[in-house]
Amino acid sequence: MLLPDGKLVDRSQVIASARRLAQLNQIEAVLVGDGWQIFRDGHIYLQELINS
């Protein structure tokens, strides 16, 4: 889940960035500033984020 729109400067840029990252199959960890950290299979979670 993305941050609420009120906390984002440009939602379209966030989505585009997440799409680029989701294409990198070697990503394991996703360390976020707000929410739960992911320490393995990060690319799978990024793909799920894009598909939601």
Secondary structure in CASP SS format (residue, H / E / C, confidence):
PFRMAT SS
TARGET T0000
AUTHOR 0000-0000-0000
METHOD secondary structure of the structure
MODEL  1
M C 1.00
L C 1.00
L C 1.00
P C 1.00
D H 1.00
G H 1.00
K H 1.00
L C 1.00
V C 1.00
D C 1.00
R H 1.00
S H 1.00
Q H 1.00
V H 1.00
I H 1.00
A H 1.00
S H 1.00
A H 1.00
R H 1.00
R H 1.00
L H 1.00
A H 1.00
Q C 1.00
L C 1.00
N C 1.00
Q C 1.00
I C 1.00
E C 1.00
A C 1.00
V E 1.00
L C 1.00
V C 1.00
G C 1.00
D C 1.00
G C 1.00
W C 1.00
Q C 1.00
I E 1.00
F C 1.00
R C 1.00
D C 1.00
G H 1.00
H H 1.00
I H 1.00
Y H 1.00
L H 1.00
Q H 1.00
E H 1.00
L H 1.00
I H 1.00
N H 1.00
S C 1.00
END
